[in-house]
Amino acid sequence: MKRWIFLVLVLLLGTTVGLPAKRAKPRETERGWLGVVTENLSPAMLVALGIEHGVLIGEVVEDGPAAKAGLRMGDVIVQIDSEKVVDASDLRYLVREKPNQKVRVQLWRRGKKEEVSVLLGARRPEFEPFFDWEPIPKEALRAAREALREVRPRIRRSVELYDAATDSLRQEIEELRREIRELREKLEHQKKRE
């Protein structure tokens, strides 16, 4: 089992090694700002809404770009321009690269697909927390997901083999316990005779 975990880690790390290094941005550069607080959707929520991916808007910042464009709490953002939004990190990545730019936001509102044009705001990095890391490149995330999809069946098979071996060992232990009980009973029976 440890070998499979190691393999998954190597695959995940190995997918990012081949990517070209991004230039570090100077601290003065602005980053795009939408002005929403979002939540990832669970698989059950996606099924209930009848969509494949998206991020739920939990709160809209008053007078922010999203509020000015008419986005509301409860809307589900599914796409920015031509890029799918699978989770909150996707949304942050897509927005942060486009300060002061107009984007098309495709969203799901009350069972209907809508498209809204939003002029993103900008914020300076000094207002961001000191632990704000650069996002992992989308290509690396996709490669990692593909690697996990490929490895998942092998991991399942290993787990099944491990479970089967564990069950077999349990049965052997029970048989040994039964034999020990029988031997004890025989010994006790012989002691009583003597």
Summary of the structure (lengths in Angstrom):
residues: 194
radius of gyration: 27.9
end to end distance: 53.0
largest distance: 98.6
contacts: 484
relative contact order: 0.14
helix: 49%
strand: 21%
